[in-house]
Amino acid sequence: MNKLALSIRIILYGALLSTFIGAISFAFIYLESNISHYLWHILLTNNTFKTLTILLFCLLGGLIVGSLRGKWGDYPQTAHHTIQQLKEHKTVNYRPVFKSLLTALLILIFGAGVGPEAALLGAIVMLSVWQADKIRYLFFNRESFAALKPLERLGHMFHPTRYLLTYNPKNTNEKLAATKKYVIIFYILNGLFAFIVLMKYTNQPSFISKMGMTYWELKDFWLFVPLVIFGVLAGKLYNLFKRKMADWMNFWSDQPIKKALIGSFAIFIVGMFTPNLLFSGQVTLGAVPKEYLHFSTLLLVCVVIIKLVFLQVCLNTGWIGGDIFPIVFSAILLGFGLSQLLPNFDTVFIVATVATAMTISILQSPLGLAIFIALFFPVQILPIILLTALLLKVIQTKRGKQIV
């Protein structure tokens, strides 16, 4: 097999696998969104015994989540855990990827106030390493692979646990390093394209909702530093509460079912009285710019507190998931609440500055979070978001790793 034919085969093979990873990601989001909607908006609410039905459903969720945690351990694996493992060992154990996705799916459809992003990104990392091991096997066994019949090749390609070759630094080819980077970028874009096409084709709701138009002026800049300080202090207060919650909930480590049932009762209470705070908040966020004026600042602050307390109860009782979407939701809502006290200034300017400062102070990743938060706002406010992130990045650099 000549080099050109081998290169084409590897690229096409990798593209096929990255499409497969994109399809798995779509399937996870599709199932989570549609099953959750059916259960919480149709089945559980449209019956005579609504309260009892929701209570029993939440208790069932606690029993299942707790049982799986007792049997399998700390699943789902989050992106942070998986990436850390990849940095340390240059590979990850991708065999439990579907176990991780199943646990995450159950946690989400039972109403936990966490996001899908942590478990999904963790699974994507695991599947990407699996893809790399598959391609590596093809490269180092190209002659024997080429001699196989077409059906046998497909069997080798998609066999989940065989025909894999783990990364070994001794086999690294420095000449191919630059080319490898471009190929990896191509695979990422290809998988993302497959995911977006499937989401569009099935009319799935977008993760991103715009927070309205902005007409900010130079006079709004008088508020910039106070807003950043306010956002940072709000983030610092949340981080303090987060540490306290970890201490308060440090019990029943060997009794995961009992602990998960605490989360069940929290989900039941939220599901009965504030159902819009179930899940991560990204779907509800789209209605905030239109509805926030109907609520007082005090009420919006109370909603933020409930959402963040709910998030921590879930995370500390075994209902593991992402915290980025819930925190961004809460930070944006807090910004809208504050904007009601400052009617003579641009609302989106206030919301974007507070949300960026608060989110960065909590999650400690200025530039990445700035790009993510910018997706929720019009492009005219991008300089303010980047300026906030840059300011906090400078503070982070001077103080070390922590902003607050």
C-alpha positions as CSV (number, residue, x, y, z in Angstrom):
1,M,0.0,0.0,0.0
2,N,1.6,3.3,-1.1
3,K,1.7,6.3,1.3
4,L,-1.0,8.3,-0.6
5,A,-3.5,5.4,-0.5
6,L,-2.7,4.8,3.2
7,S,-3.2,8.5,4.1
8,I,-6.5,8.6,2.3
9,R,-7.7,5.5,4.0
10,I,-6.7,6.7,7.4
11,I,-8.4,10.1,6.9
12,L,-11.6,8.5,5.6
13,Y,-11.6,5.9,8.4
14,G,-11.1,8.6,11.0
15,A,-13.8,10.8,9.4
16,L,-16.2,7.8,9.7
17,L,-15.3,7.3,13.3
18,S,-15.6,11.0,14.2
19,T,-19.1,11.1,12.5
20,F,-19.9,8.1,14.7
21,I,-18.8,10.1,17.8
22,G,-20.9,13.1,16.7
23,A,-23.9,10.8,16.2
24,I,-23.5,9.3,19.7
25,S,-23.4,12.9,21.1
26,F,-26.5,13.8,19.3
27,A,-28.3,10.6,20.5
28,F,-27.5,11.5,24.1
29,I,-28.8,15.0,23.8
30,Y,-31.9,13.9,21.8
31,L,-32.8,11.2,24.3
32,E,-32.3,13.5,27.3
33,S,-34.3,16.3,25.8
34,N,-37.2,14.3,24.5
35,I,-37.6,11.9,27.4
36,S,-37.3,14.7,30.0
37,H,-39.9,16.8,28.2
38,Y,-42.3,13.8,28.0
39,L,-41.9,12.8,31.6
40,W,-41.9,16.3,33.2
41,H,-44.3,18.2,30.9
42,I,-46.8,15.5,30.0
43,L,-46.7,12.2,32.0
44,L,-46.0,13.5,35.5
45,T,-48.1,16.7,35.4
46,N,-51.2,15.7,33.5
47,N,-52.8,13.3,36.1
48,T,-55.0,13.5,39.1
49,F,-52.3,12.4,41.6
50,K,-49.6,14.9,40.4
51,T,-47.9,15.3,43.8
52,L,-47.8,11.6,44.6
53,T,-46.7,10.7,41.1
54,I,-43.8,13.2,41.1
55,L,-42.7,12.1,44.6
56,L,-42.7,8.4,43.6
57,F,-40.8,9.2,40.4
58,C,-38.1,11.2,42.3
59,L,-37.7,8.4,44.8
60,L,-37.4,5.9,42.0
61,G,-34.7,8.0,40.5
62,G,-32.8,8.1,43.9
63,L,-33.0,4.4,44.2
64,I,-31.7,3.9,40.7
65,V,-28.9,6.5,40.9
66,G,-27.8,5.4,44.3
67,S,-27.8,1.7,43.3
68,L,-25.7,2.4,40.2
69,R,-23.3,4.5,42.2
70,G,-23.0,1.7,44.7
71,K,-22.4,-0.9,41.9
72,W,-20.3,1.1,39.4
73,G,-18.7,3.8,41.5
74,D,-18.4,7.5,40.7
75,Y,-20.2,7.7,37.4
76,P,-20.7,9.6,35.2
77,Q,-17.1,10.5,34.5
78,T,-16.9,14.3,34.0
79,A,-14.7,16.0,31.5
80,H,-12.5,17.4,34.2
81,H,-11.7,13.9,35.5
82,T,-11.2,12.4,32.0
83,I,-8.9,15.2,30.8
84,Q,-6.9,15.0,34.0
85,Q,-6.4,11.3,33.4
86,L,-5.4,12.0,29.8
87,K,-2.8,14.5,30.8
88,E,-1.3,12.2,33.4
89,H,-1.3,8.9,31.5
90,K,-1.5,10.1,27.8
91,T,-4.5,7.8,27.5
92,V,-7.8,7.1,29.2
93,N,-9.9,4.0,30.0
94,Y,-12.7,4.4,27.4
95,R,-14.3,1.0,28.1
96,P,-16.9,2.4,30.5
97,V,-18.0,5.2,28.2
98,F,-21.5,3.9,27.6
99,K,-21.9,3.1,31.3
100,S,-21.0,6.8,32.0
101,L,-23.4,8.1,29.4
102,L,-26.3,5.9,30.7
103,T,-25.8,7.1,34.3
104,A,-25.7,10.7,33.1
105,L,-28.8,10.2,31.0
106,L,-30.7,8.8,34.0
107,I,-29.6,11.6,36.3
108,L,-30.8,14.2,33.8
109,I,-34.1,12.7,32.9
110,F,-35.0,12.3,36.6
111,G,-34.7,16.1,36.9
112,A,-31.3,16.8,38.6
113,G,-30.3,20.5,38.5
114,V,-27.1,19.7,36.6
115,G,-26.0,20.2,33.0
116,P,-25.2,17.5,30.4
117,E,-22.0,19.1,29.3
118,A,-19.6,17.5,31.8
119,A,-20.6,13.9,31.2
120,L,-21.0,14.4,27.5
121,L,-17.6,16.1,27.0
122,G,-16.0,13.4,29.2
123,A,-17.5,10.7,26.9
124,I,-16.3,12.6,23.8
125,V,-12.8,12.6,25.2
126,M,-13.0,8.9,25.9
127,L,-14.4,8.1,22.4
128,S,-11.8,10.3,20.8
129,V,-9.0,8.3,22.5
130,W,-10.7,5.2,21.3
131,Q,-10.8,6.6,17.8
132,A,-7.0,7.4,18.0
133,D,-6.2,3.9,19.2
134,K,-8.3,2.5,16.3
135,I,-6.4,4.6,13.7
136,R,-3.1,3.8,15.3
137,Y,-3.9,0.1,14.9
138,L,-4.7,0.6,11.3
139,F,-1.5,2.5,10.7
140,F,0.8,-0.1,12.3
141,N,-1.1,-3.1,10.8
142,R,-1.8,-1.6,7.4
143,E,-0.5,-4.5,5.3
144,S,-2.5,-7.2,7.2
145,F,-5.5,-4.8,7.3
146,A,-5.4,-4.2,3.6
147,A,-5.5,-8.0,3.0
148,L,-8.8,-8.5,4.8
149,K,-12.1,-8.8,3.0
150,P,-14.4,-5.7,3.1
151,L,-16.7,-7.2,5.7
152,E,-13.8,-8.2,7.9
153,R,-12.4,-4.7,7.6
154,L,-15.7,-3.3,8.9
155,G,-15.6,-5.8,11.7
156,H,-12.2,-4.6,12.7
157,M,-13.1,-1.0,12.3
158,F,-16.1,-1.0,14.7
159,H,-15.3,-3.7,17.1
160,P,-15.5,-1.8,20.4
161,T,-12.8,-3.7,22.4
162,R,-10.4,-5.2,19.9
163,Y,-8.1,-4.1,17.2
164,L,-6.8,-1.2,19.2
165,L,-3.3,0.1,19.8
166,T,-2.6,2.3,22.8
167,Y,-0.4,5.4,22.6
168,N,3.3,4.7,23.1
169,P,5.7,7.7,23.1
170,K,8.4,5.4,21.6
171,N,6.4,5.1,18.4
172,T,6.0,8.9,18.0
173,N,7.0,10.2,14.6
174,E,8.2,13.8,14.9
175,K,7.8,14.4,11.2
176,L,4.1,13.6,11.3
177,A,3.4,15.7,14.4
178,A,2.4,18.9,12.4
179,T,0.2,16.9,10.0
180,K,-1.4,15.0,12.9
181,K,-2.6,18.3,14.4
182,Y,-4.4,19.3,11.2
183,V,-5.9,15.8,10.9
184,I,-7.2,16.0,14.5
185,I,-8.7,19.5,13.8
186,F,-10.4,18.0,10.7
187,Y,-11.8,15.1,12.8
188,I,-13.1,17.5,15.4
189,L,-14.8,19.7,12.8
190,N,-16.2,16.7,11.1
191,G,-17.7,15.3,14.3
192,L,-19.1,18.7,15.2
193,F,-20.6,19.0,11.7
194,A,-22.3,15.6,12.0
195,F,-23.7,16.7,15.4
196,I,-25.1,20.0,14.2
197,V,-26.6,18.5,11.1
198,L,-28.5,15.9,13.2
199,M,-29.6,18.5,15.6
200,K,-30.9,20.7,12.8
201,Y,-32.5,17.8,10.9
202,T,-34.5,16.8,14.0
203,N,-35.4,20.4,15.0
204,Q,-33.8,20.2,18.4
205,P,-33.7,23.4,20.5
206,S,-30.4,25.3,20.6
207,F,-28.2,25.3,23.6
208,I,-27.7,29.0,23.2
209,S,-30.3,31.7,23.7
210,K,-29.6,35.4,23.0
211,M,-30.1,37.8,25.9
212,G,-31.5,40.7,23.9
213,M,-30.1,43.7,22.1
214,T,-27.7,46.2,23.5
215,Y,-27.3,50.0,22.9
216,W,-24.5,50.6,25.5
217,E,-22.8,53.9,25.6
218,L,-19.7,55.4,27.2
219,K,-21.8,56.5,30.2
220,D,-22.4,52.8,31.0
221,F,-18.6,52.4,31.6
222,W,-19.0,54.3,34.9
223,L,-20.6,51.0,36.2
224,F,-18.0,48.7,34.7
225,V,-15.6,48.3,37.7
226,P,-18.5,48.2,40.3
227,L,-20.2,45.5,38.2
228,V,-17.0,43.4,38.0
229,I,-16.5,43.7,41.7
230,F,-20.2,42.7,42.3
231,G,-19.8,39.7,40.0
232,V,-16.6,38.6,41.6
233,L,-18.0,38.9,45.1
234,A,-21.1,36.9,44.1
235,G,-18.8,34.2,42.8
236,K,-16.7,34.3,45.9
237,L,-19.8,33.9,48.1
238,Y,-20.9,30.9,46.0
239,N,-17.4,29.3,46.2
240,L,-17.6,29.7,50.0
241,F,-21.0,28.1,50.1
242,K,-19.7,25.3,47.8
243,R,-16.9,24.4,50.3
244,K,-19.3,24.5,53.2
245,M,-21.8,22.2,51.4
246,A,-19.0,19.7,50.7
247,D,-18.3,19.7,54.5
248,W,-21.9,19.5,55.5
249,M,-22.7,16.7,53.0
250,N,-19.6,14.6,53.9
251,F,-21.5,11.7,55.4
252,W,-23.0,8.3,54.2
253,S,-20.1,7.9,51.8
254,D,-20.7,4.1,52.0
255,Q,-24.5,4.4,51.7
256,P,-25.0,5.9,48.2
257,I,-28.8,5.0,48.0
258,K,-29.6,7.0,51.2
259,K,-27.5,9.9,50.0
260,A,-29.1,9.9,46.5
261,L,-32.6,10.0,48.2
262,I,-31.7,13.3,49.7
263,G,-31.2,14.6,46.2
264,S,-34.5,13.0,45.3
265,F,-36.4,15.1,47.9
266,A,-34.6,18.2,46.6
267,I,-35.7,17.4,43.0
268,F,-39.3,16.7,44.3
269,I,-39.5,20.1,46.0
270,V,-38.1,22.0,43.1
271,G,-40.3,20.0,40.6
272,M,-43.4,20.9,42.6
273,F,-42.8,24.5,43.3
274,T,-40.3,25.9,40.8
275,P,-40.2,23.3,37.9
276,N,-38.4,25.7,35.6
277,L,-35.3,25.3,37.8
278,L,-35.1,21.6,37.0
279,F,-32.2,20.4,34.8
280,S,-29.4,22.8,33.8
281,G,-31.5,25.9,33.0
282,Q,-30.3,26.4,29.4
283,V,-33.9,25.8,28.0
284,T,-35.5,28.2,30.5
285,L,-32.8,30.9,29.8
286,G,-34.4,31.8,26.5
287,A,-37.4,33.2,28.2
288,V,-35.5,35.4,30.7
289,P,-35.0,38.5,28.6
290,K,-38.8,38.7,28.0
291,E,-40.0,37.7,31.4
292,Y,-37.6,39.2,33.9
293,L,-39.4,42.6,34.2
294,H,-42.4,40.7,35.6
295,F,-40.4,39.8,38.7
296,S,-38.8,41.9,41.4
297,T,-35.1,42.0,42.0
298,L,-35.6,40.3,45.3
299,L,-37.5,37.4,43.7
300,L,-34.8,37.0,41.0
301,V,-32.1,36.9,43.6
302,C,-34.1,34.2,45.5
303,V,-34.4,32.2,42.3
304,V,-30.6,32.4,41.8
305,I,-30.0,31.2,45.4
306,I,-32.4,28.3,45.0
307,K,-30.8,27.3,41.7
308,L,-27.3,27.3,43.1
309,V,-28.3,25.5,46.3
310,F,-30.2,22.9,44.2
311,L,-27.1,22.4,42.1
312,Q,-24.9,21.8,45.1
313,V,-27.4,19.4,46.7
314,C,-27.4,17.4,43.5
315,L,-23.7,17.3,43.1
316,N,-23.1,16.4,46.8
317,T,-25.7,13.5,46.8
318,G,-24.4,11.6,43.9
319,W,-26.4,13.3,41.1
320,I,-23.3,14.1,39.2
321,G,-23.3,16.4,36.2
322,G,-22.1,19.6,34.8
323,D,-22.1,22.9,36.6
324,I,-21.3,25.3,33.8
325,F,-24.8,25.8,32.4
326,P,-26.4,26.1,35.9
327,I,-23.8,28.7,36.9
328,V,-24.1,30.7,33.7
329,F,-27.9,30.6,34.0
330,S,-27.7,31.9,37.6
331,A,-25.1,34.6,36.8
332,I,-27.2,35.9,33.9
333,L,-30.4,35.9,36.0
334,L,-28.5,37.8,38.8
335,G,-27.4,40.4,36.2
336,F,-31.0,40.9,35.1
337,G,-32.1,41.3,38.7
338,L,-29.4,43.9,39.3
339,S,-30.3,45.8,36.1
340,Q,-33.8,46.5,37.5
341,L,-32.1,48.7,40.2
342,L,-30.2,50.6,37.4
343,P,-32.9,51.5,34.8
344,N,-30.9,54.4,33.3
345,F,-28.1,52.1,32.1
346,D,-28.0,49.5,29.4
347,T,-29.5,46.2,30.6
348,V,-27.4,43.9,28.5
349,F,-24.2,45.8,29.5
350,I,-25.0,45.1,33.1
351,V,-26.0,41.5,32.6
352,A,-23.0,40.6,30.4
353,T,-20.5,42.2,32.8
354,V,-21.9,40.6,36.0
355,A,-22.4,37.2,34.3
356,T,-18.8,37.2,33.0
357,A,-17.3,38.3,36.3
358,M,-19.3,35.9,38.4
359,T,-18.8,32.9,36.2
360,I,-15.1,33.4,35.8
361,S,-14.6,33.9,39.5
362,I,-16.3,30.6,40.2
363,L,-14.9,28.4,37.4
364,Q,-11.4,30.1,37.1
365,S,-11.1,30.0,33.3
366,P,-11.2,33.5,32.0
367,L,-10.7,33.3,28.3
368,G,-12.5,30.0,27.7
369,L,-15.6,31.2,29.7
370,A,-15.6,34.6,28.0
371,I,-15.9,33.0,24.6
372,F,-18.7,30.7,25.9
373,I,-20.6,33.5,27.6
374,A,-20.2,35.7,24.5
375,L,-22.4,33.2,22.6
376,F,-25.4,34.3,24.7
377,F,-25.0,38.0,23.8
378,P,-25.0,40.3,20.7
379,V,-21.7,40.9,19.1
380,Q,-21.7,44.6,20.2
381,I,-21.1,43.6,23.8
382,L,-18.2,41.3,23.0
383,P,-15.5,44.0,23.8
384,I,-17.0,44.3,27.3
385,I,-17.0,40.6,27.9
386,L,-13.4,40.3,26.7
387,L,-12.3,43.3,28.8
388,T,-13.9,41.7,31.9
389,A,-12.1,38.4,31.2
390,L,-8.8,40.2,30.5
391,L,-9.0,42.2,33.7
392,L,-9.7,39.0,35.7
393,K,-7.0,37.1,33.9
394,V,-4.5,39.8,34.9
395,I,-5.7,39.5,38.5
396,Q,-5.5,35.7,38.3
397,T,-1.9,35.9,37.0
398,K,-0.8,38.2,39.8
399,R,-2.5,36.3,42.5
400,G,-1.6,32.8,41.2
401,K,-4.2,30.4,40.1
402,Q,-7.2,31.7,42.1
403,I,-9.0,35.0,41.2
404,V,-10.7,35.2,44.5
